[in-house]
């Protein structure tokens, strides 16, 4: 049985979870269907293929050994049964409504923490699959890789093999390491001092981030444990038109759209947007090839004030662009958004004991999550049926009412919205505001 210790941030996600705040990622994919039985066939395929994907057989187990006391390992489940994870549901006319109810349910912690729910469409010409992966099992990139393992194989262009360096002898390696030792010691000292300085910078930035303009009470909520999801689709060409006219990056435009949609939504529901500038956490992947923890979360983040109180859409975009440039100049290793990096300096038992408290403190750190999940440009299929829409779904932190995840797939931008169903019963209004904001930006930029 293979196993490896959870990386610190994975362990944090595992311990932050509560019954009302499950820490799983989701993705709702909508497929075309050539027959009413396509959904059932897809469920059979997912179950048969899951057994061949090693990462889907991994469960998480607590560790009480002296060197990792209070930690957890990711290990192969000897009793793995794909039928415990792949479930076929009754036909439905509303994929999002079913997905919201399924996102409420925590994953079973004594089994590999993932599920795939197949939702046949009542129309007979579509079906959907909701994937759920615990954040301790996978971040967005890892979840994408695991999901790709059960979809139809991609026909990729052949890659030119790289030249392989001849192996060095053991004696050569030892002598090389010995010669490098004197130079390594000062570097280790500098690294330790740099870590301390970085931690102080993050702490100071976090303190400063709590000052200034207020978030809206609509973005905070008492935990109800309920969930509602919605999706919005935009044309990527429209986003590029705005970017070319007003400046900034595609990501700047997509974040500014969230700010404008929040303004519309708050004003329409009567909460008002005056003086509102919520802190948005923008996760940044630090994943690199061949890292020591290839399966672990490698995340930092940027923190930015969303200019919800700004009435001019172009100025909102300029404000977002300025804030993102400031974050990029500082880099993903400093600033309040990089607080996730501090997980590396907390012992395993500390994560276990302090996890619930850290989860409750999320509302002091940021007010809304806005994350981007990369997808391949090639068309994905399941059982020969084409994936036409895909909505990434992010977990809700304790005390927060709304999370936004964004993916671009085959020329279209998909916004996946997750909300506390009791705090945000009008999530469809916010979804409509996202589309309205893009139309407003286009109208202003085309003048």
Number of C-alpha atoms within 10 A of each C-alpha: 6 9 15 13 19 25 23 25 22 22 29 27 20 25 22 22 21 15 11 17 23 23 25 28 23 28 24 25 20 23 26 21 23 14 11 17 13 23 31 16 15 25 23 18 17 26 19 14 14 23 16 12 15 11 21 25 22 22 22 24 20 15 16 12 10 7 9 15 15 18 25 25 19 23 19 21 19 10 8 17 15 20 17 14 22 24 19 18 15 10 17 17 15 12 22 20 14 17 25 21 14 18 26 21 16 20 20 14 13 10 19 27 23 27 22 24 21 28 29 29 24 14 12 18 16 23 28 27 28 26 26 25 26 26 28 26 27 24 23 23 15 19 25 18 15 19 18 16 19 21 19 17 11 12 8 7 6 6 6 6 6 6 6 6 6 6 7 8 8 9 9 9 11 11 10 11 12 10 10 11 10 10 10 12 11 11 11 11 11 12 12 12 12 12 16 12 13 19 21 14 18 22 18 13 18 20 13 12 20 14 8 12 16 15 20 19 15 17 21 20 17 12 17 16 19 18 27 26 27 23 24 19 19 16 14 16 12 15 22 15 16 24 21 12 14 18 16 18 17 16 17 22 25 21 26 27 25 24 27 27 23 27 26 23 24 21 13 14 12 9 13 17 21 16 15 22 22 24 25 25 23 22 20 18 17 12 18 10 7 7 10 9 15 14 21 23 25 21 18 24 25 25 24 25 23 26 28 27 19 20 14 14 21 20 14 23 29 19 19 25 21 15 17 22 14 13 20 13 8 12 15 22 24 23 25 28 27 27 23 18 22 16 17 13 11 14 14 22 16 15 23 18 13 14 20 16 12 15 19 14 14 16 18 13 18 24 26 24 21 20 25 23 20 14 17 11 10 11 13 21 18 23 17 15 19 17 22 17 20 26 28 26 32 28 24 26 26 25 21 26 25 28 24 24 23 26 19 22 21 16 11 18 22 22 27 26 26 27 26 27 20 16 22 20 12 14 21 17 17 23 22 16 22 25 15 16 21 24 14 15 25 18 11 15 16 10 5
